Amino acid sequence: MDDPYPSWSLLAQITQPSIGYLIINGLFFLLLLLSSALVSGSEVAFFSLSNEDLDEIAEGETQSGSLVIKLLHSPKQLLSTILILNNLINIAIVTLTTFVSWSIFGMNATGIVVILVQTIGVTFAIVFLGEIVPKVYANKAKVGFSLIMAPTINFFSTILKPISLLLMFTSNLIERRIEKKGVSLSVDELNQALELTTEDAADEEKDILKGIVNFGTLTVKQVMKSRMEITAIDTEMDFHELMDKINKSGYSRIPVFEETIDNIEGVLYIKDLLPFIDRDENFNWKELIRKSFFVPENKKVDTLLKDFQQKRVHMAIVVDEYGGTSGLVTLEDLIEEIIGEINDEFDDTDDIFFQEIDSNTFIFEGKVSLNDFCKKLELDSQVFDDVKGESESLGGLLLEINSKLPKNGTKIQFDEFEFTILAVDARKIKKVKVHIHSGQKDDSQLFTD
């Protein structure tokens, strides 16, 4: 009977296995398996790098470090390159082992031989040695692994770019189709839905639900206490002066600075002082200072809440883009954004920054945050976004609108709001009367008297 596969039979006869043949193919197999391991580990290494790791890589100022940052600027292309390269290597492994199996056992070998060599042996090698082991190692040594593999991945990223772009185009097309079928609600739409579905709920319950909905949209700058409101202590204070200030403040944690408030050294926990309250003024209380937690102004409060939970701290120092102290935010400030004001035995229960004259007229202190101002008047938190600039307080908003420090009695009109300056000093607006003209809103109206 004629051989139905003459070409394959001829190939099998030509490539009869020898020791040299098996050694060369064995080395080639190990090389491919090592390549698969390195590429698989690269996926974990690159995509598990934290911001701190990237800062460390950038500070090293190496060529490999620059390539790591460059590759992560296009994460989709990086992932496509790694997946394509990994699949090409795995296909090469399967193809190689198939031809070696044919040369050893013959092309008609089936059953137990195929199962042992191809299904079990090759699959185990690829999954365990080519995937699991390198990914576990790369997760522990992600910085070093990514630096080592960056030049190779960058090279293949260029070579495989046409295929990567095709995959990315297909992926983006699928994502857009899924997004169209999905449901996406804005914060305003969620607030409207709450109004419709909680008509029978108590006002307190509505406020909590609204607080939860709006929580993720707030930044630290919107809820913090400004630097002018921070109670802090100088490292030059002696122990008696320190205890006197602590007694007057009523706080359980106080920031400690050296020379200026922009140079925060740490935070002093009052409970740490309790064993030493009988010491004299020469007691070295600075040894009790704990490390402070710094956060940027634009950090989202929901992320900060998770940081507080993970780091087990209740206070963070807010810094601006230049590293100066911008304000202070506590765990209590974050919780109040959801459940409302929390007053303890040390708090003045009267709202010192808010006074209602009638249903349309109110008096506020200039330092009140725009976030609190909008909450008190039940306004959309974004109503002043177009004119507030970088300011987050009522006084700052009026300075942005007026372009200069107004005098007492100055009236500033914006939309339906009429602001009358009641008190001002040489540096800031201290007190403002707010009158709301109902039904007269005009987005183009913006002037001062």
C-alpha positions as CSV (number, residue, x, y, z in Angstrom):
1,M,0.0,0.0,0.0
2,D,1.3,3.4,-0.9
3,D,2.3,5.8,1.9
4,P,-0.4,8.5,2.1
5,Y,2.2,10.9,3.5
6,P,5.3,10.4,1.4
7,S,6.9,13.7,2.2
8,W,6.5,13.3,6.0
9,S,7.9,9.7,5.8
10,L,10.9,11.0,3.8
11,L,11.4,13.7,6.5
12,A,11.2,11.0,9.3
13,Q,13.8,8.9,7.4
14,I,16.1,11.8,6.9
15,T,15.9,13.0,10.5
16,Q,16.5,9.7,12.2
17,P,17.4,10.5,15.8
18,S,21.0,10.5,16.9
19,I,22.7,11.6,20.1
20,G,23.8,14.8,18.5
21,Y,20.3,15.5,17.1
22,L,18.7,14.9,20.5
23,I,21.3,17.1,22.3
24,I,20.8,20.0,19.9
25,N,17.0,19.8,20.1
26,G,17.2,19.4,23.8
27,L,19.3,22.5,24.2
28,F,16.9,24.4,21.8
29,F,14.0,23.2,23.9
30,L,15.6,24.5,27.1
31,L,16.4,27.8,25.4
32,L,12.8,28.2,24.3
33,L,11.5,27.2,27.7
34,L,13.8,29.8,29.4
35,S,12.6,32.4,26.9
36,S,9.0,31.6,27.7
37,A,9.8,31.9,31.4
38,L,11.5,35.3,31.0
39,V,8.7,36.7,28.9
40,S,6.0,35.4,31.2
41,G,7.8,36.9,34.2
42,S,8.0,40.2,32.4
43,E,4.2,40.5,32.4
44,V,4.0,40.3,36.2
45,A,7.2,42.4,36.7
46,F,6.1,45.4,34.6
47,F,2.5,45.5,35.6
48,S,3.1,45.1,39.4
49,L,5.5,48.1,39.6
50,S,4.2,50.6,42.2
51,N,4.7,54.4,42.0
52,E,7.5,54.1,44.6
53,D,9.2,51.5,42.4
54,L,8.9,53.8,39.3
55,D,10.4,56.6,41.4
56,E,13.3,54.4,42.4
57,I,13.8,53.4,38.7
58,A,13.7,57.0,37.6
59,E,16.2,58.1,40.2
60,G,18.6,55.4,39.0
61,E,18.9,57.3,35.6
62,T,19.9,54.1,33.7
63,Q,19.1,53.3,30.1
64,S,17.1,50.2,31.2
65,G,15.2,52.3,33.6
66,S,14.3,54.8,30.9
67,L,13.0,51.9,28.7
68,V,10.9,50.6,31.6
69,I,9.1,54.0,32.0
70,K,8.8,54.3,28.2
71,L,7.2,50.9,27.8
72,L,4.7,51.6,30.6
73,H,3.6,54.8,28.9
74,S,1.8,52.5,26.4
75,P,0.6,49.7,28.7
76,K,-1.7,48.1,26.0
77,Q,1.0,47.9,23.5
78,L,3.4,46.4,26.1
79,L,0.8,43.8,27.1
80,S,0.2,42.9,23.4
81,T,3.9,42.5,22.7
82,I,4.4,40.2,25.7
83,L,1.4,38.1,24.9
84,I,2.3,37.7,21.2
85,L,5.9,36.9,22.0
86,N,4.9,34.4,24.6
87,N,2.5,32.6,22.3
88,L,5.1,32.5,19.5
89,I,7.6,30.9,21.8
90,N,5.0,28.3,23.1
91,I,4.0,27.4,19.6
92,A,7.7,26.9,18.8
93,I,8.1,24.6,21.8
94,V,5.1,22.5,20.8
95,T,6.3,22.3,17.2
96,L,9.8,21.3,18.2
97,T,8.6,18.6,20.6
98,T,6.2,17.2,18.0
99,F,9.0,16.7,15.3
100,V,11.3,15.2,17.9
101,S,8.5,12.8,19.0
102,W,7.9,11.8,15.4
103,S,11.6,11.2,14.9
104,I,11.9,9.0,18.0
105,F,8.6,7.1,18.0
106,G,7.5,7.4,14.4
107,M,4.6,9.4,12.8
108,N,2.1,6.6,13.6
109,A,2.8,6.7,17.3
110,T,-0.5,7.3,19.2
111,G,-2.1,6.7,22.5
112,I,0.1,6.6,25.6
113,V,3.2,7.9,23.9
114,V,1.4,11.1,22.6
115,I,-0.3,11.6,26.0
116,L,3.0,11.3,28.0
117,V,5.2,13.3,25.7
118,Q,2.9,16.0,24.3
119,T,0.0,16.4,26.6
120,I,1.6,15.8,30.0
121,G,5.3,16.5,29.5
122,V,5.2,19.6,27.3
123,T,2.1,21.1,29.1
124,F,3.7,20.6,32.5
125,A,7.0,22.2,31.3
126,I,5.2,25.3,29.8
127,V,2.7,25.8,32.6
128,F,5.0,25.1,35.6
129,L,8.5,26.1,34.4
130,G,7.4,28.7,31.8
131,E,4.5,30.4,33.7
132,I,4.1,29.7,37.4
133,V,7.7,29.7,38.6
134,P,8.9,32.8,36.7
135,K,5.8,34.8,37.7
136,V,6.3,34.0,41.4
137,Y,9.9,35.0,41.2
138,A,9.1,38.2,39.1
139,N,6.5,39.3,41.6
140,K,9.2,39.3,44.4
141,A,12.0,40.9,42.3
142,K,9.9,43.0,40.0
143,V,12.2,46.0,39.8
144,G,15.3,44.0,38.9
145,F,13.4,41.7,36.6
146,S,11.8,44.6,34.6
147,L,15.2,46.3,34.3
148,I,16.8,43.2,32.9
149,M,14.0,42.5,30.4
150,A,13.3,46.1,29.3
151,P,15.8,46.1,26.4
152,T,14.5,42.8,25.0
153,I,10.9,43.7,25.3
154,N,11.5,47.1,23.8
155,F,13.2,45.4,20.8
156,F,10.3,43.0,20.2
157,S,7.8,45.8,20.8
158,T,9.2,47.6,17.7
159,I,9.4,44.3,15.7
160,L,5.8,43.2,16.6
161,K,4.3,46.7,16.5
162,P,2.1,46.0,13.4
163,I,0.5,42.9,15.0
164,S,0.2,44.7,18.4
165,L,-1.6,47.7,16.8
166,L,-4.0,45.3,15.1
167,L,-4.8,43.5,18.4
168,M,-5.2,46.9,20.2
169,F,-7.6,48.1,17.5
170,T,-9.7,45.0,17.8
171,S,-9.6,45.3,21.6
172,N,-10.7,48.9,21.5
173,L,-13.5,48.1,19.1
174,I,-14.8,45.4,21.4
175,E,-14.5,47.7,24.5
176,R,-16.5,50.5,22.8
177,R,-19.3,48.0,21.8
178,I,-19.4,46.7,25.4
179,E,-19.5,50.3,26.8
180,K,-22.4,51.2,24.6
181,K,-24.4,48.2,25.9
182,G,-23.4,49.0,29.6
183,V,-24.9,51.5,32.0
184,S,-22.9,54.6,32.9
185,L,-24.3,57.1,35.4
186,S,-22.9,60.4,36.4
187,V,-22.8,61.7,39.9
188,D,-25.6,64.1,39.1
189,E,-27.8,61.3,37.7
190,L,-27.2,59.2,40.8
191,N,-28.2,62.2,43.0
192,Q,-31.4,62.6,40.9
193,A,-32.1,58.9,41.3
194,L,-31.7,59.2,45.0
195,E,-34.2,62.1,45.2
196,L,-36.7,60.0,43.3
197,T,-36.2,56.7,45.2
198,T,-35.9,58.1,48.8
199,E,-38.9,60.3,49.0
200,D,-40.1,58.5,52.2
201,A,-36.6,58.4,53.8
202,A,-35.6,60.7,56.5
203,D,-33.4,63.8,55.6
204,E,-30.5,62.3,57.6
205,E,-30.7,59.1,55.5
206,K,-30.8,61.1,52.3
207,D,-27.8,63.1,53.3
208,I,-25.8,60.0,54.1
209,L,-26.6,58.4,50.7
210,K,-25.7,61.6,48.9
211,G,-22.5,61.7,50.9
212,I,-21.6,58.2,49.8
213,V,-22.4,59.0,46.1
214,N,-20.3,62.2,46.1
215,F,-17.5,60.8,48.3
216,G,-15.4,59.5,45.4
217,T,-15.5,62.9,43.5
218,L,-13.9,64.9,46.3
219,T,-10.2,65.7,46.6
220,V,-8.2,66.2,49.8
221,K,-8.0,69.9,49.1
222,Q,-11.7,70.2,49.2
223,V,-12.1,68.7,52.7
224,M,-8.8,69.7,54.5
225,K,-8.3,72.4,57.1
226,S,-6.1,75.1,55.6
227,R,-2.7,75.9,57.0
228,M,-4.1,79.0,58.7
229,E,-6.3,76.7,60.8
230,I,-3.7,74.2,61.8
231,T,-2.7,74.0,65.4
232,A,1.0,73.0,65.4
233,I,3.9,73.2,67.9
234,D,7.5,74.3,67.4
235,T,10.4,72.0,68.2
236,E,11.9,74.9,70.2
237,M,9.2,74.8,72.8
238,D,10.1,73.5,76.3
239,F,8.0,70.9,77.9
240,H,6.0,73.3,80.1
241,E,5.1,75.5,77.1
242,L,4.2,72.3,75.2
243,M,1.8,71.1,77.9
244,D,0.1,74.5,78.1
245,K,-0.6,74.6,74.4
246,I,-1.8,71.0,74.4
247,N,-4.3,71.8,77.3
248,K,-5.7,74.8,75.4
249,S,-6.0,73.0,72.0
250,G,-7.9,69.9,73.1
251,Y,-6.4,67.8,70.3
252,S,-5.1,64.3,70.6
253,R,-2.6,64.6,67.7
254,I,-0.6,67.7,66.9
255,P,1.8,68.3,64.0
256,V,5.4,69.4,65.0
257,F,7.4,71.8,62.9
258,E,10.9,73.2,62.8
259,E,11.1,77.0,62.2
260,T,8.1,77.2,59.8
261,I,4.9,75.3,59.3
262,D,6.3,74.2,55.8
263,N,8.9,72.1,57.6
264,I,6.8,69.5,59.4
265,E,9.0,67.1,61.4
266,G,6.3,64.7,62.5
267,V,3.2,64.3,64.7
268,L,3.0,64.2,68.4
269,Y,0.5,61.8,70.0
270,I,-0.8,63.2,73.3
271,K,-1.2,59.7,74.7
272,D,2.6,59.2,74.3
273,L,3.1,62.1,76.8
274,L,0.9,60.7,79.6
275,P,3.8,58.7,81.3
276,F,5.9,61.9,81.4
277,I,3.5,64.6,82.6
278,D,5.4,65.2,85.8
279,R,8.7,65.9,84.1
280,D,10.3,69.4,84.2
281,E,10.7,71.9,81.4
282,N,14.0,70.3,80.2
283,F,12.3,67.0,79.3
284,N,13.2,66.0,75.7
285,W,9.7,65.5,74.4
286,K,10.9,65.5,70.8
287,E,12.0,61.9,71.1
288,L,8.3,61.0,71.2
289,I,7.5,62.5,67.7
290,R,6.1,60.0,65.3
291,K,6.6,60.0,61.5
292,S,4.0,62.1,59.6
293,F,2.0,60.9,56.6
294,F,2.1,63.4,53.6
295,V,-0.5,63.4,50.8
296,P,-0.9,65.7,47.7
297,E,-3.7,68.2,47.4
298,N,-5.3,66.4,44.4
299,K,-5.5,62.9,46.1
300,K,-9.0,61.5,46.1
301,V,-10.6,61.2,49.6
302,D,-11.8,57.6,48.9
303,T,-8.2,56.6,48.2
304,L,-7.0,58.4,51.3
305,L,-9.5,56.6,53.4
306,K,-8.0,53.3,52.3
307,D,-4.6,54.6,53.0
308,F,-5.7,55.5,56.6
309,Q,-7.0,52.0,57.0
310,Q,-3.9,50.3,55.7
311,K,-1.4,52.5,57.5
312,R,-3.4,52.7,60.7
313,V,-3.1,56.5,60.9
314,H,-5.8,59.1,61.5
315,M,-4.1,62.3,60.2
316,A,-2.2,63.4,57.1
317,I,-0.3,66.5,56.2
318,V,-1.4,68.0,52.8
319,V,1.4,69.4,50.7
320,D,1.2,71.5,47.6
321,E,3.2,71.0,44.3
322,Y,6.2,72.7,45.9
323,G,6.3,70.5,49.0
324,G,5.0,73.3,51.3
325,T,2.3,72.6,53.8
326,S,-1.1,73.3,52.3
327,G,-3.3,72.0,55.1
328,L,-4.3,69.0,57.3
329,V,-6.9,66.3,56.9
330,T,-8.0,63.8,59.5
331,L,-10.1,60.6,59.5
332,E,-12.9,62.6,61.1
333,D,-12.9,65.0,58.2
334,L,-13.4,62.1,55.7
335,I,-16.2,60.5,57.8
336,E,-18.0,63.8,58.1
337,E,-18.3,64.0,54.3
338,I,-20.6,61.0,54.5
339,I,-22.5,61.3,57.8
340,G,-22.3,65.0,58.5
341,E,-20.7,67.0,61.3
342,I,-19.3,65.1,64.3
343,N,-19.1,67.1,67.5
344,D,-17.4,66.0,70.7
345,E,-17.2,67.5,74.2
346,F,-14.4,69.9,73.0
347,D,-16.3,71.2,70.0
348,D,-18.4,74.4,69.9
349,T,-21.8,73.0,68.8
350,D,-22.7,76.4,67.3
351,D,-21.8,76.8,63.6
352,I,-19.4,79.7,63.9
353,F,-19.1,80.1,60.1
354,F,-22.8,80.0,59.3
355,Q,-25.8,82.1,60.2
356,E,-29.2,82.1,58.5
357,I,-30.9,85.5,58.2
358,D,-33.8,84.3,56.2
359,S,-34.6,81.6,53.6
360,N,-32.4,83.4,51.0
361,T,-29.8,85.3,53.0
362,F,-26.9,83.9,55.0
363,I,-23.7,85.0,56.7
364,F,-20.5,82.9,56.2
365,E,-16.9,83.2,57.3
366,G,-14.6,83.7,54.4
367,K,-12.5,80.7,55.4
368,V,-15.4,78.2,55.0
369,S,-14.6,75.7,52.3
370,L,-16.6,75.8,49.1
371,N,-17.5,72.2,49.7
372,D,-19.1,73.1,53.1
373,F,-20.7,76.2,51.6
374,C,-22.4,74.2,48.9
375,K,-23.6,71.6,51.4
376,K,-25.1,74.2,53.7
377,L,-27.0,75.8,50.9
378,E,-27.8,72.5,49.2
379,L,-26.0,73.5,46.0
380,D,-24.4,71.5,43.3
381,S,-20.7,71.1,44.4
382,Q,-19.6,72.0,40.8
383,V,-21.5,75.3,40.6
384,F,-18.4,77.5,40.9
385,D,-15.9,75.3,39.0
386,D,-15.7,77.6,36.1
387,V,-14.6,80.7,38.2
388,K,-13.0,79.4,41.4
389,G,-9.6,78.7,39.8
390,E,-7.3,77.1,42.4
391,S,-9.3,78.4,45.4
392,E,-11.2,76.0,47.7
393,S,-12.7,78.6,50.2
394,L,-15.5,81.1,49.9
395,G,-13.0,84.0,50.4
396,G,-10.7,82.6,47.7
397,L,-13.6,82.3,45.3
398,L,-14.5,86.0,45.8
399,L,-10.9,87.0,45.2
400,E,-10.9,85.0,42.0
401,I,-14.1,86.8,40.8
402,N,-13.1,90.2,42.0
403,S,-9.4,90.0,40.9
404,K,-8.4,92.0,44.0
405,L,-9.0,92.3,47.7
406,P,-12.4,94.0,48.1
407,K,-13.3,96.6,50.7
408,N,-16.0,96.4,53.4
409,G,-19.4,96.8,51.8
410,T,-18.3,95.7,48.3
411,K,-21.0,93.7,46.5
412,I,-20.0,90.9,44.2
413,Q,-22.6,89.4,41.9
414,F,-22.3,86.0,40.3
415,D,-25.3,84.2,38.7
416,E,-28.1,84.3,41.3
417,F,-25.7,84.9,44.2
418,E,-25.0,88.4,45.6
419,F,-22.0,88.4,48.0
420,T,-21.6,91.4,50.3
421,I,-18.2,91.8,52.1
422,L,-18.9,92.4,55.8
423,A,-15.4,92.1,57.2
424,V,-11.9,92.1,55.6
425,D,-8.4,92.7,56.8
426,A,-5.2,93.4,54.9
427,R,-4.8,89.8,53.7
428,K,-8.1,88.0,53.5
429,I,-11.9,88.2,53.4
430,K,-13.2,87.4,56.9
431,K,-17.0,87.5,56.7
432,V,-19.5,87.5,53.8
433,K,-23.2,88.0,53.5
434,V,-24.8,85.8,50.8
435,H,-28.1,86.6,49.2
436,I,-29.7,84.3,46.6
437,H,-32.0,85.8,44.0
438,S,-34.4,83.0,43.3
439,G,-35.4,82.5,39.7
440,Q,-32.9,85.1,38.4
441,K,-30.0,83.0,37.4
442,D,-28.0,84.3,34.4
443,D,-24.8,82.6,33.5
444,S,-23.5,85.7,31.8
445,Q,-24.0,88.0,34.8
446,L,-20.7,88.6,36.6
447,F,-19.9,92.1,38.0
448,T,-18.8,93.9,41.1
449,D,-20.0,97.1,42.7
